[in-house]
Structure formats: structure tokens, C-alpha cells
Amino acid sequence: MQGGVPEARVVDGLLVMPRGVPVVWLPRDGKVVAKIPARKGNRRWLHKTVRIRSPRLVDDRWLLPRNCLVRLVTAAIDRYGFIAVCRDMSMLSRCNRACLEATGFECDCSCLGAHHGTDSAGWFERAGDAMVTDLGESKRTVIVYGAKTDDAAPAIYRGELRGQLYRPDPVGRRGWPLASRFTCACCMSMRARVWDHCHTHGCVRAPLCNTCNTRHWGGWTPERGRAVPSSNFDTSYYAWCPRYDDEQATPCSA
């Protein structure tokens, strides 16, 4: 990785990413194809968090509806820190107003994805240069996306989203501040990047930096290129879940 951004490579038209980074492919026609790091609970995450009614797993890839793409990108960034979006476009396509005013990824034009997602309600942005591969009658572009950043001095999180249900869609996040407006509620030393939420109860907890967010992801091992949990990290931010102290409720997720 360079500056914390995962390095993407295209080899013989195929995208190669570091382990632990999800990849989404948007073909010219048909369903979205997603390769998500294997983990127990992926189907539940796609159904409950990304709000996909019937995610379908074929071998190691998920076939998903095209209208889920913006939600998938937003939720994946909150879960993994980054996501690579690979899309195929016609060589004869041209930019139009729909592209220049795009709020997602649903257009097919000659800008090679440069303008797609640039007005995605401010929740994600390009984290690297676009890569382009010539496929004859079409071109394949690859762009790595990360959380939208805020250059202002970070503030201490005071529970601004306490009680809010986690939502990955622009309408559901209307009025939310960027996570990067705050200092990470776990290490209290780095700028936050993503919004953590309790997977058990579906509530927003606190803004975290990518390192803290991934260290507390259960099941990660050094063999898979991921950091192990550390007792040096403060997990008191779990208490921002409204049901954290509810003895009758199922315990909050890690």
C-alpha cells in the first residue's frame, strides 16, 4: 500500500488487489459481481446492512442487483476501509449531462469513470488514479474508492449520531457529518475515516480510523494479511450503541 491506499494492478485484464480489499465489477450488462473477503456473516451483512433482498453467491462471488452499487460501495468502505470498482464501458460512448452530474456509477461514457461518484452525497471519493485496459470494443476501468475526507481540524465525537440506525444510502445519511470530521473514538489519536456500527442492533456507534476499525474485525489473522486484535485499544465506544447496557438484549457486536 502507498500512504495507506491499497495498490491495484491489472494483469491480462484481471484486477489484482491486496487481500482484505473487496472488489466490485460492473459489466456493461447484467448484475454487479462482488468479491468480498470470506467471512461468516457476509450474507447477513449484504441483506441487513447493504439492504439487498436476495444476495446470490456463486462460487466465491456475489451476484447483486445493479441498483445496490452506491450502497455497497458506501457500506464496504465503512467495513473494509477501501473498495475497488471495476467497470466495462463502450469504446464509442460519450460523456453527457447524466455523467457530469452523476451521483453514482450508472452511466456509460468516454470519461472512463473519472466523473462517476464525484457527487455521491459526499460519502466516498477516489483514493487513487483510474487504470484503463483496452478490451477491443470496450474499455475496463479500475478505481479504488475510500471515505470522503475533511481537512478541518478533527473534533471529539460527542454522540452526534447516537440512536441513529446505520444506513449506507444517501437519503438515509442526509444530515450526517463526515466521519473524518472527528478524531477516532477508539485510539483518540488518528483522524476518523469511517462510521462503525453495531451489527447486532444496527445502530451507529462512533467514527473510527481504518486501523482501529479493521483491528476490531473478528476473524482477521496475520496469515491473511490482517492485524490481530490489540488490548491497547479502547473499546468504550461500544457504549454509543443505545442497547449496550440492556441486559435483556443480545450483546453488541465487536
C-alpha atoms as one frame of an Amber mdcrd trajectory, in Angstrom:
protein
   0.000   0.000   0.000   1.052   3.586  -0.603   0.007   6.099   2.030  -2.474
   3.574   3.369  -4.226   3.214  -0.012  -4.200  -0.365  -1.378  -2.354  -0.782
  -4.660  -4.398  -2.109  -7.562  -2.872  -3.903 -10.562  -4.437  -5.100 -13.798
  -2.870  -8.301 -15.174  -4.195  -9.603 -18.513  -7.386  -7.628 -17.998  -7.923
  -9.028 -14.487  -7.809  -6.910 -11.356  -5.342  -7.919  -8.639  -5.855  -6.374
  -5.185  -4.257  -6.945  -1.767  -6.062  -9.433   0.467  -8.821  -7.982   2.558
  -9.945  -5.416  -0.038 -13.314  -6.107  -1.707 -13.638  -5.848  -5.476 -16.801
  -4.987  -7.417 -17.170  -5.499 -11.164 -19.850  -3.678 -13.142 -20.153  -5.294
 -16.602 -21.787  -3.472 -19.497 -24.939  -5.518 -18.899 -26.212  -7.744 -16.154
 -25.725  -7.937 -12.429 -22.993  -6.466 -10.263 -20.332  -9.052  -9.423 -18.708
  -8.629  -5.997 -15.776 -10.498  -4.495 -15.873  -9.920  -0.737 -13.258 -11.266
   1.710 -14.585 -14.579   3.016 -16.136 -14.213   6.448 -19.006 -15.706   8.357
 -21.963 -13.362   8.171 -21.353 -11.932   4.675 -24.849 -12.877   3.505 -26.405
 -11.228   6.561 -24.258  -8.111   6.019 -25.377  -7.844   2.382 -29.018  -8.392
   3.332 -29.297  -6.350   6.530 -26.659  -3.630   6.097 -26.438  -3.138   2.320
 -30.185  -3.837   2.077 -30.087  -6.372  -0.742 -33.165  -8.565  -0.685 -31.669
 -11.771  -2.121 -27.856 -11.762  -2.471 -26.750 -14.763  -4.541 -23.400 -16.496
  -4.022 -21.843 -18.377  -6.963 -18.505 -19.980  -6.067 -16.644 -17.104  -4.338
 -18.520 -14.229  -5.983 -21.793 -12.498  -5.168 -24.270 -11.597  -7.919 -26.128
  -8.457  -6.884 -28.633  -6.012  -8.459 -27.135  -3.003 -10.215 -29.165  -0.539
  -8.156 -27.290  -1.572  -4.986 -23.908  -0.249  -6.151 -23.766   3.073  -4.280
 -24.992   1.420  -1.069 -22.475  -1.403  -1.500 -19.551   0.980  -2.028 -20.501
   3.099   0.999 -21.042   0.133   3.331 -17.901  -1.666   2.124 -15.752   1.403
   2.811 -17.150   1.536   6.352 -16.364  -2.160   6.777 -13.036  -2.571   4.963
 -11.660   0.963   4.543 -11.465   0.779   0.731 -13.144  -0.878  -2.237 -12.030
  -1.321  -5.852 -14.681  -0.705  -8.513 -14.037  -2.287 -11.904 -16.359  -1.372
 -14.763 -16.608  -2.048 -18.508 -17.633   0.714 -20.913 -18.122   1.014 -24.647
 -15.281   2.491 -26.718 -17.876   4.587 -28.598 -19.587   6.064 -25.539 -19.621
   9.824 -24.948 -19.930  11.995 -21.852 -23.297  13.664 -21.322 -25.080  15.678
 -18.638 -26.093  12.482 -16.810 -22.400  11.685 -16.398 -21.250  15.164 -15.444
 -23.967  15.364 -12.787 -23.632  11.718 -11.736 -24.450  10.756  -8.173 -23.347
   7.161  -8.622 -21.994   4.794 -11.254 -24.917   4.248 -13.618 -23.768   5.736
 -16.910 -21.646   4.513 -19.789 -19.443   7.143 -21.387 -15.954   8.122 -22.503
 -14.760   9.705 -19.234 -13.713   6.212 -18.100 -15.312   6.656 -14.729 -13.481
   9.872 -13.879 -16.743  11.674 -13.072 -18.706   8.761 -11.641 -19.412   9.050
  -7.949 -17.927  12.555  -7.669 -21.249  13.829  -6.337 -22.136  10.741  -4.303
 -23.586  12.755  -1.413 -20.044  13.302  -0.145 -19.583   9.797   1.313 -16.733
   8.419  -0.778 -14.055   9.651  -3.156 -11.357   8.304  -5.423  -8.319   7.131
  -3.463  -6.051   6.636  -6.478  -5.669   7.144 -10.208  -8.005   5.388 -12.632
  -6.479   2.459 -14.534  -7.666   1.614 -18.035  -7.419  -1.624 -20.010  -8.309
  -1.908 -23.708 -10.637  -4.871 -24.351 -11.228  -4.239 -28.052 -14.794  -2.968
 -28.373 -14.837  -1.838 -24.751 -12.574  -0.458 -22.059 -12.236  -1.638 -18.481
 -11.543   0.953 -15.781 -10.482   0.350 -12.200 -10.816   2.956  -9.443 -10.144
   2.477  -5.739 -12.541   4.405  -3.506 -12.137   5.426   0.129 -14.065   7.515
   2.630 -14.563  11.210   1.898 -12.116  13.315   3.901 -12.482  16.579   5.812
  -9.458  18.888   6.035 -10.692  20.831   9.079  -9.155  20.139  12.478 -10.831
  16.987  13.887 -13.231  17.331  16.810 -14.018  14.932  19.653 -17.065  12.796
  18.958 -19.914  13.643  21.359 -22.529  11.218  20.159 -23.819  13.294  17.255
 -25.383  10.175  15.680 -26.389   8.406  18.885 -29.565   6.405  18.330 -29.346
   6.601  14.526 -29.783   3.393  12.565 -26.851   2.719  10.250 -27.703   3.482
   6.623 -25.428   3.191   3.550 -27.695   5.135   1.175 -27.514   8.912   0.518
 -31.115   9.531   1.615 -30.636   7.632   4.870 -27.459   9.617   5.632 -28.961
  13.013   4.986 -27.728  15.364   7.689 -24.923  13.076   8.887 -21.498  14.653
   9.409 -18.486  13.055   7.739 -16.691  10.574   9.977 -13.455  12.400   9.119
 -14.744  15.471  10.951 -13.839  13.664  14.183 -10.919  12.071  15.977 -11.104
   8.266  16.075 -13.205   7.317  19.116 -11.047   4.223  19.694  -7.386   5.303
  19.643  -8.159   9.026  20.117  -5.005   9.874  18.161  -5.829   9.494  14.446
  -8.446  11.210  12.317 -11.505   9.020  11.868 -12.364   7.750   8.387 -15.448
   5.534   8.648 -18.629   5.091  10.677 -18.639   1.994  12.884 -21.965   0.418
  13.791 -23.211  -2.413  15.964 -24.035  -5.284  13.619 -26.249  -6.874  16.269
 -28.574  -3.915  16.790 -27.922  -1.918  13.594 -27.089   1.344  15.381 -24.290
   3.793  14.603 -21.673   3.774  17.357 -18.772   6.083  16.580 -16.288   7.291
  13.954 -13.108   5.178  13.708  -9.842   5.335  11.794  -9.235   2.475   9.348
  -6.652   0.835  11.616  -8.943   0.633  14.649 -11.891  -0.403  12.515 -10.034
  -3.333  10.951  -8.251  -4.431  14.152 -11.587  -4.998  15.811 -12.951  -7.035
  12.936 -13.284 -10.548  14.390 -11.649 -13.369  12.457  -8.708 -11.463  10.991
  -5.387 -13.283  11.128  -1.784 -12.374  10.193  -1.826 -15.220   7.633  -4.480
 -13.278   5.710  -2.540 -10.060   5.896  -4.670  -8.506   8.630  -3.887  -7.177
  12.064  -4.728  -9.121  15.222  -6.858  -7.556  17.989  -4.915  -5.493  20.495
  -5.644  -4.907  24.183  -4.151  -1.429  23.789  -7.268  -0.200  22.012 -10.130
   1.385  23.910 -13.458  -0.296  23.153 -15.541   2.028  25.324 -17.059   3.452
  22.111 -19.255   0.308  22.069 -21.377   2.124  24.665 -22.619   4.530  21.974
 -24.976   1.717  20.892 -28.272   2.541  22.699 -28.709  -1.132  23.669 -25.192
  -1.624  25.039 -26.326  -1.640  28.707 -29.564  -3.505  28.036 -29.212  -6.773
  29.958 -32.191  -8.226  28.094 -30.645  -7.564  24.682 -28.228  -9.692  22.704
 -24.652  -8.459  23.338 -23.316  -5.853  20.921 -21.070  -6.983  18.092 -17.313
  -6.434  18.176
